[in-house]
Amino acid sequence: MSNREIAIDLIQKLPENASLHEIAREIQFIAGVREGFEQLERGEGVAAEKVREMVPSWIIKSDYLPV
């Protein structure tokens, strides 16, 4: 399936009232997942344990978010 076909299929599955932001976000998500799979196929993946070590550094601590 081509990228164009994937985008068309995705858009057709979204609700009629989906905003352009929502459509763009869905396309961006699918593009990211596909890129991740392509990286894995090229042997560029990151081991799950390494990711677990990295996750705490991704968390933003804020007074505005529940703990």
Contacts in CASP RR format, 6 or more apart in sequence:
PFRMAT RR
TARGET T0000
AUTHOR 0000-0000-0000
METHOD contacts of the structure
MODEL  1
MSNREIAIDLIQKLPENASLHEIAREIQFIAGVREGFEQLERGEGVAAEK
VREMVPSWIIKSDYLPV
1 9 0 8 1.000
6 30 0 8 1.000
6 34 0 8 1.000
7 27 0 8 1.000
10 26 0 8 1.000
10 27 0 8 1.000
10 30 0 8 1.000
11 18 0 8 1.000
11 23 0 8 1.000
14 22 0 8 1.000
14 23 0 8 1.000
14 26 0 8 1.000
18 26 0 8 1.000
36 45 0 8 1.000
39 45 0 8 1.000
46 54 0 8 1.000
END
